[in-house]
Amino acid sequence: MTEEEVRNWFGERGYPIDDEAELTFAVSGEVLFIHNSQDEYDEVESYSLTSSCCEAISGDKKSGFDWSQSALKSKVESLAEYL
């Protein structure tokens, strides 16, 4: 998923991301993990890409968040009940 696709995904659900926001993101399975530099809580939020609504299913502190694919896969498994 490209940054443009991420921005479009949010915009299509009524939550456009400010053009000035810096994004860090990764996709594992059907889950998007994203940190928006303009997030007031400074969290990495998780979203189900199969959902038609834009509601975070979890939030983790950005500090120390493990972006490795193995850690993201483990996180997806822990979120299975919300997917």
C-alpha positions in Angstrom: 0.0 0.0 0.0 1.4 3.4 -1.0 1.1 6.6 1.0 -1.4 7.9 -1.6 -3.5 4.8 -1.2 -3.4 5.2 2.6 -4.5 8.8 2.4 -7.3 7.9 -0.1 -8.5 5.0 2.2 -9.0 7.5 5.0 -10.5 10.2 2.7 -13.0 7.7 1.2 -14.2 7.1 4.7 -14.7 10.8 5.5 -11.4 11.3 7.4 -9.0 13.1 5.1 -5.4 13.3 6.3 -3.8 16.7 6.2 -1.3 17.0 3.3 1.3 18.3 5.8 1.0 15.3 8.0 4.0 12.9 8.0 2.9 9.3 7.9 4.7 6.1 9.0 2.7 3.0 8.1 2.8 -0.7 7.4 0.3 -3.3 6.3 0.2 -6.8 7.7 -2.6 -9.1 6.4 -5.8 -7.0 6.4 -4.5 -4.5 9.0 -3.1 -1.1 8.5 -0.8 0.2 11.2 -0.3 4.0 11.0 1.3 6.8 12.9 0.2 10.3 11.8 2.6 13.1 12.9 -0.4 15.2 13.7 -2.0 12.7 16.0 -2.7 14.3 19.4 -2.0 11.1 21.3 1.2 10.2 19.4 0.0 6.6 18.9 0.3 3.9 16.2 -3.3 3.1 15.4 -4.5 -0.1 13.8 -7.3 -0.2 11.2 -9.1 -3.2 9.5 -8.7 -2.6 5.8 -11.9 -4.7 5.2 -14.0 -2.2 7.1 -16.1 0.4 5.4 -15.8 2.7 8.4 -12.7 4.4 9.8 -12.5 3.3 13.4 -9.2 2.3 15.1 -9.3 -1.2 16.5 -6.2 -0.5 18.7 -3.7 2.1 19.6 -0.1 1.7 20.9 2.4 4.2 22.1 4.7 5.2 19.2 7.8 5.1 21.4 9.2 1.6 21.2 6.6 0.3 18.7 8.1 -2.6 16.7 7.5 -2.1 13.0 9.1 -5.5 12.0 6.9 -7.8 10.0 7.1 -10.5 12.6 5.9 -8.1 15.4 3.1 -6.8 13.1 2.0 -10.4 12.3 1.8 -11.2 16.0 -0.2 -8.0 16.6 -2.6 -8.9 13.9 -3.1 -12.3 15.5 -3.9 -10.6 18.8 -6.5 -8.4 17.0 -8.2 -11.3 15.3 -11.5 -10.9 17.3 -11.9 -7.3 16.0 -11.3 -8.2 12.3 
